[in-house]
């Protein structure tokens, strides 16, 4: 997954990479539960992906015959770090899964746009992420004194 030909897939990748960076560097990263400000921020990132997805779907197909073989380099998303927060861990792994699916999809070889299967998969993945955010909001934070003590 080092390059794609699709400008939109590259943009989705960059948005997902930014989300990964923000989540892994959030205040919640070092504690056992996610704080509300980090959940609000994550929710706004999902809004950004949904808005960009709607924009991509609203565009007419492009014809860029001279750029058809242009390889757009992807900066990889790093492996998720070990963290006290299972919620953070799950979000980071899921972001990586969504990114991998997009960057290895059929759409990656188009100049722009998404094929219907890839668009549907992205819609389903965003719905899952929204559901996960809702679950994290309602889950009671777990006090883990034993594991926290061993790390300190």
C-alpha positions, 0 to 999 in steps of 0.5 A: 500500500505505498501508492494509489492513482486516485486523488480522492482515495489519497485525500481519504487516506490523509484525513484518516492519517490525521484522525489517527494522529489526533487520537493517538496523541489525545489526552485520553490516550494515557487513561482507561476511558475516553474523555468527552472532548476527545469523543466530540473531536472524533465525532467531528472527524467523522463528519469531515469524512462524511462531508468529503464522501458526499462531495466525492459522490456529487462530482461528475466522473473525471477524464485525466488520460495523461495522469492515468499512470501517476502514482500518488504516494501514501504515507503509512499509518503507524501501528497502534501503540499499546495504551491503557484505553481499549477504546483508543486501541479499537479506534486506532485499529479500526481507522487502519482497517478502513484506510487499508480497505480504501487504499487497496480497493478497486477505486484506488486505480481510478483517477478520482471517485469511488466505485459503488462497492467501495462507497458503500463499504465506506458508508458502513464503516463510518456508521460502525465508527459512529456506533462505536463512539456512541458505545464509548460515550455510554460505557462506564469507565473501568478503573484498572488499578492493577494494570496502571500500577504495573506501568508506573 
